[in-house]
Amino acid sequence: MFKRWSIFFVLMAAAFQAAAQSPEPPPIPLNPAYIRANDHYIKTILGKLDRSLALNDPDNAPDWASTAYTKIELDATNMEEIVDTKLLDRNIGFVRDYMDTSAVTGQPCLPILFSENLARVYHSQEPSFNREVMLANRISGFDQDTPLRQYTGTYLFKTNFYKSSIHVLNLSIPNPADASSQFLYNYYLVDSLHIEGRKTYILRFHPKKLVTSPTLDGEMLIDAQDFGIRTVHASLSASSQVNWIRQMRIDIVNRRLPDGRWFYGHEQLFLDFSVSPRPDSRLVSLLGYRNTYYQYPVFAPLKDRSRLAQENAVVVKDAIQGDDAYWESVRPYPLTEHEQGIYEMVRRIQSGSFYKWTYRILDSIITGYIEVPSWHFEFGRWASTISKNQLEGIRVQLGGRTLYTFSEKARLSGYLAYGFQDRKLKWQAQSEFMLGKGRERTRKLTLTYKRDFEPLGSGSGVFSAPNMFSSVLSPAYGNRQTLVHKADILYQHEFAPEINTEIQWTSLRMWSNKNVPIYSPDGSRTELESLAVNQLHLGVRFSLDERVTRNYFRKTYLYSRYPVLILGVTGAFKGITPGDVGFVRADAVVKWKIPTTFIGYGRLYLNGGTIWGTVPHTLLKLHEGNTTYFMDKGAFSCMKPYEFASDLWLQGYYEHNFNGFFLGKIPLIKELELREMATVRFAWGRLSDNNRANTLSETGSLDKPYLEAGVGIANILRLFRVDFFWRLTHRLPEPRQNFSVNLGIDIDF
């Protein structure tokens, strides 16, 4: 069985839309020189094209169903010297027999993944949805139950030139056929042809000068009568400031049906994924090829419309693996000898001990756990094994969790920790149960019992948690923690892909300490030994057309072009346990990655809420402060934990990535492909007189909004960023306290 790190690695690779290599489409006959048409004529064609996009888009047509075959291939380049090393040559030297030359880049490459997928694709107009039901799927080196299957089909990575933008990974590229993008491109009418007896324009497009945001460079064939897009041949423009993707090519062939409608035909996508932008780099890069072929659609009302409307975008539960005879019968054309050999090569690699040991080491680095397959268990997280903070001193921790090989429906996890300074034992035990059939829809029950310190009023970054990194790199870590004893029951229910809900019951007790005292909520300033809370939380998450990943026990949200809304209400009940308090709290969160424009893209985050009732300060909205040197988007860089609290608040940030709009125009510097960043964070809040009396002496309110701003440079060595933040309001006496430098890792495209 191909283990979990391999799943993660190829999952990431598949998310790069890597897909299978196939013969090149025939070249389009072009005049030897551009013919720059009259501007008015060009504008007329573009205007008619723009007005026809929605009409010709198959996603706007009445109900239809079609069968689609997709194959994906992922190759690694610059592997010759690596394979020639003594260690690898002795263990997997046979892979040289499978090396080939890329038809796109001309580089020698080693295939590392190949997949085939057959799916039934459904489109509904009312209600509006697109669904892909996989019929058969197989991936080299993977068993049938791998979560990777959902990425090998058509839906998640389809490129549609009838939309306003083209989405590849998290990259949003303005569509040259859309009117909103035409100020980014120059257009040339190259020629006109007669195809299938119909006049067809050849329109070439190039990004305008000084445009550094992601754009395309290529040409499209446009039907001169109904302005359907017949073909597109485009590449990522050389001026595009894009991380990781060194080259990208999109080739699309649409077909005009006998009734005059336009429909998908053949889609090809090629990606050269590399850390280095230089084509002559000797670093290992990944080449991805993806091909999808659509059969003629059937236009008719869908029979299972109500069931399909409630399914995920990709349904994989009943897909078969299929034998060689089956795949030979469903492929549009036979596999090459090179493609057929990939299955055998991967099997030989996985059968060796070298692969198994390499997998275990890399799996531990990536996941944070050390896997022991024979025990169906993994130890971790290894980074939390030893740490240090001001309350516990030296802290040691040992924990782990069961693997999906133990059970695909239940996962048990926990840890034990001990601090040599406070001499107290801490622990956590957790059970996760996946309810229902399969993993197509989240039905999850989680039981947690915990006694440990929690850093209230801090951000949610990796350095805010107790581990060996926060101990060294966070100078103030651990001085503002609260000991919490908690029992928690959480049930998560996915009603539809767009609507995810949760209900959670929590009973907890917080203990006071010298750094974080807890005062009685009656306003007497009496310090309590402990405080109890018994609360019920209801939450709902609304998202539209969001891409997600699913493994056995976790659903991860990746990207949506639309804003995501999260609502929650919490009620605490008094009189259940000694010393408990009662209150009601309501929260709302809006998150949105704003699509790319010619000056880059932005990220917006807003959080607002209110608390009804009188509570100790540990239950107020503690505006998050960052105690580390590292970027934590969930905290304010120039604010300290416990500095401000509210019972009515609104806070958030806007971060804009200019995508090299300024630095990309400076000679020499532009070769570094650096990205300019600008961030504004704000917080406003009110604190009632009753709750103000329960706060720490140094905790203030935000009747006057807090504001901080920062500028930064990202894409340093394709990975790192540095930001400089200034505190603009609520200035502190010492100037250095109003300034912060944050380092971070920013993996983005």
Disulfide bonds with the S-S distance in Angstrom:
none
